[in-house]
Each structure stands twice: as structure tokens, then as C-alpha cells.
Amino acid sequence: MEAGFDSPWRCMDFQGLIRPVSKKDISDIKDIYAQFYTNPEDLTHFLDRVEEVINHSSDAIKWDFHYFVAEDEGEVVGVIGYRIPPQKLIDFTKTPKPLELYSLFVRNPKLGVGRKLIEKILEEAKKSNYTEMVLYSSDKWKVSWPFYDRMGFERAGILTHTSGSSGQVWRKDITNS
Ligand SMILES: CC(C)(COP(=O)(O)OP(=O)(O)OC[C@H]1O[C@@H](n2cnc3c(N)ncnc32)[C@H](O)[C@@H]1OP(=O)(O)O)[C@@H](O)C(=O)NCCC(=O)NCCS
């Protein structure tokens, strides 16, 4: 039996490395994103964000944009980003200096990788005196929503875009965590 979303056992404690993204990771990240983004435009869009961070683009610096990867035996098995949130997410926050968890994907679920990536960016955010983490997850990722509840995020409301698409917003204070 594979360790799918509905498997009964507690997830494993990931023992690999969590580190900032680097240029050599792009190909592994592309493979992970391609598992989830079947539309080539989406795939390019999200890979471009990663490249911008690696290349220290002016936008990446302006938005304090960073990515971390989980590495296991030389292979990237998960990726997470964070940045200063856009106004539509700031509207859901409660503290003065929020960050946005932007894009979290793992190669294989329920091996403890997502938890370790979130713990790492919360630690980084705290070091930089951010006060809160907010995130948006569109309806298409609904299957992952209980994961964010499990990670201690609280549901802050539904965000509906002008296009009509919508999703769930979460927030988590990081001042006392
Ligand atoms: C959602 C995702 C990031 C979670 O990462 P993960 O590595 O599978 O999660 P972990 O193994 O670290 O799980 C941590 C805890 O959450 C639980 N959990 C993980 N995914 C879950 C899910 N879909 N539903 C319910 N619980 C879940 C685990 O059982 C574990 O529980 P525990 O505290 O009892 O051990 C990952 O499964 C993924 O990439 N999914 C597909 C893409 C996606 O939906 N990304 C989010 C877009 S917003």
C-alpha cells in the first residue's frame, strides 16, 4: 500500500536537508511542478518566479521573495516559496508585518517534507521579524487543505477573484510560535 493522502499512519520525520534554492535545482523543481501543472503556461509562470529569485531580480528583492528546497540523497523532493503578500491577502492579516507562503509542492506526499519546509520558512520569517504567515490555496488544491489545518494555520476567509475563481485563505501568527 502506498503512503497516499488517506493512509492511516502518522507521517514520517523527513531527515534530508532544507536549504535555499540554487540554479542546479531548476530541473528537479520543473519535474515536481510538472506533476501538478499540466498547462505549460502555468508551469512556465511558476518556474519563472523561481528563476527570478535565483537571479536576484529587482522584483524578487522588492517582494523579499525566497525559495527553499528539501533535498534527499542529492535530489530535490520539495519546494516552498515566501514573499511579501499582495494587498488582496494583506486584507486577511491581523499583524503589521505579514509574509505569504507562496507555492508548496512535494514530490511524494506524507513523508514529512511539507512539514519541514513550512517549519523552515516560519523560522526564517521569525528571524527577519515578520509577524504572520498568510497563504491562499485555490479550490483546485482542496485535497491539501487539511494539511494547512494540521500545520496550525487558521482559516481566515474565502478570497474570490474578479475572474470568479476562488480559494481558501489561511493565516498563522508567528510572533509566539
Ligand atoms: C500538501 C502537501 C504540500 C503536504 O506536504 P506533505 O509532505 O505531504 O506533508 P507532511 O508529510 O509533512 O504532513 C504533515 C502532516 O499533515 C498531514 N497531511 C499531509 N497532507 C494531508 C492531506 N492532504 N490531508 C490531511 N492531512 C494531510 C500528514 O498526515 C501529517 O500529519 P501528522 O502531523 O499526523 O504527522 C503535499 O502533499 C503536496 O505537495 N500536495 C500536492 C500539491 C498541493 O496540493 N500543494 C499545495 C497547493 S496550495
The ligand as an SDF file (V2000), in Angstrom:
LIG
                    3D

 48 50  0  0  0  0  0  0  0  0999 V2000
    0.0020   19.3250    0.5580 C   0  0  0  0  0  0  0  0  0  0  0  0
    1.4690   18.9620    0.6360 C   0  0  0  0  0  0  0  0  0  0  0  0
    2.3370   20.1760    0.3940 C   0  0  0  0  0  0  0  0  0  0  0  0
    1.7450   18.4020    2.0490 C   0  0  0  0  0  0  0  0  0  0  0  0
    3.1050   18.0140    2.1490 O   0  0  0  0  0  0  0  0  0  0  0  0
    3.4800   16.5710    2.7130 P   0  0  0  0  0  0  0  0  0  0  0  0
    4.9400   16.4120    2.6430 O   0  0  0  0  0  0  0  0  0  0  0  0
    2.6520   15.5560    2.0270 O   0  0  0  0  0  0  0  0  0  0  0  0
    3.0010   16.7050    4.2170 O   0  0  0  0  0  0  0  0  0  0  0  0
    3.6750   16.0430    5.5150 P   0  0  0  0  0  0  0  0  0  0  0  0
    4.0470   14.6310    5.1950 O   0  0  0  0  0  0  0  0  0  0  0  0
    4.7560   16.9180    6.0280 O   0  0  0  0  0  0  0  0  0  0  0  0
    2.4410   16.0230    6.5200 O   0  0  0  0  0  0  0  0  0  0  0  0
    2.3800   16.7470    7.7460 C   0  0  0  0  0  0  0  0  0  0  0  0
    1.0910   16.3380    8.4440 C   0  0  0  0  0  0  0  0  0  0  0  0
   -0.0350   16.7100    7.6240 O   0  0  0  0  0  0  0  0  0  0  0  0
   -0.8060   15.5560    7.2760 C   0  0  0  0  0  0  0  0  0  0  0  0
   -1.2480   15.7060    5.8790 N   0  0  0  0  0  0  0  0  0  0  0  0
   -0.4780   15.9210    4.7890 C   0  0  0  0  0  0  0  0  0  0  0  0
   -1.2510   16.0340    3.6970 N   0  0  0  0  0  0  0  0  0  0  0  0
   -2.5190   15.8930    4.1090 C   0  0  0  0  0  0  0  0  0  0  0  0
   -3.7710   15.9200    3.4410 C   0  0  0  0  0  0  0  0  0  0  0  0
   -3.8720   16.1340    2.1290 N   0  0  0  0  0  0  0  0  0  0  0  0
   -4.8890   15.7310    4.1800 N   0  0  0  0  0  0  0  0  0  0  0  0
   -4.8130   15.5250    5.5100 C   0  0  0  0  0  0  0  0  0  0  0  0
   -3.6450   15.5090    6.2040 N   0  0  0  0  0  0  0  0  0  0  0  0
   -2.5230   15.6800    5.4960 C   0  0  0  0  0  0  0  0  0  0  0  0
    0.1590   14.3820    7.4250 C   0  0  0  0  0  0  0  0  0  0  0  0
   -0.5280   13.1710    7.6620 O   0  0  0  0  0  0  0  0  0  0  0  0
    0.9660   14.8170    8.6320 C   0  0  0  0  0  0  0  0  0  0  0  0
    0.2010   14.5790    9.8020 O   0  0  0  0  0  0  0  0  0  0  0  0
    0.8570   14.2570   11.2440 P   0  0  0  0  0  0  0  0  0  0  0  0
    1.0950   15.6040   11.8520 O   0  0  0  0  0  0  0  0  0  0  0  0
   -0.1930   13.4870   11.9310 O   0  0  0  0  0  0  0  0  0  0  0  0
    2.1170   13.5030   11.0130 O   0  0  0  0  0  0  0  0  0  0  0  0
    1.8620   17.8520   -0.3780 C   0  0  0  0  0  0  0  0  0  0  0  0
    1.1240   16.7040   -0.1220 O   0  0  0  0  0  0  0  0  0  0  0  0
    1.6880   18.2540   -1.8350 C   0  0  0  0  0  0  0  0  0  0  0  0
    2.6230   18.7480   -2.4460 O   0  0  0  0  0  0  0  0  0  0  0  0
    0.4830   18.0360   -2.3670 N   0  0  0  0  0  0  0  0  0  0  0  0
    0.1590   18.3020   -3.7580 C   0  0  0  0  0  0  0  0  0  0  0  0
    0.2720   19.7370   -4.1610 C   0  0  0  0  0  0  0  0  0  0  0  0
   -0.5180   20.7050   -3.2770 C   0  0  0  0  0  0  0  0  0  0  0  0
   -1.6840   20.4730   -3.0140 O   0  0  0  0  0  0  0  0  0  0  0  0
    0.1540   21.7820   -2.8710 N   0  0  0  0  0  0  0  0  0  0  0  0
   -0.4660   22.8250   -2.1120 C   0  0  0  0  0  0  0  0  0  0  0  0
   -1.0050   23.8660   -3.0570 C   0  0  0  0  0  0  0  0  0  0  0  0
   -1.6960   25.2080   -2.1260 S   0  0  0  0  0  0  0  0  0  0  0  0
  1  2  1  0
  2  3  1  0
  2  4  1  0
  2 36  1  0
  4  5  1  0
  5  6  1  0
  6  7  2  0
  6  8  1  0
  6  9  1  0
  9 10  1  0
 10 11  2  0
 10 12  1  0
 10 13  1  0
 13 14  1  0
 14 15  1  0
 15 16  1  0
 15 30  1  0
 16 17  1  0
 17 18  1  0
 17 28  1  0
 18 19  1  0
 18 27  1  0
 19 20  2  0
 20 21  1  0
 21 22  1  0
 21 27  2  0
 22 23  1  0
 22 24  2  0
 24 25  1  0
 25 26  2  0
 26 27  1  0
 28 29  1  0
 28 30  1  0
 30 31  1  0
 31 32  1  0
 32 33  2  0
 32 34  1  0
 32 35  1  0
 36 37  1  0
 36 38  1  0
 38 39  2  0
 38 40  1  0
 40 41  1  0
 41 42  1  0
 42 43  1  0
 43 44  2  0
 43 45  1  0
 45 46  1  0
 46 47  1  0
 47 48  1  0
M  END
$$$$
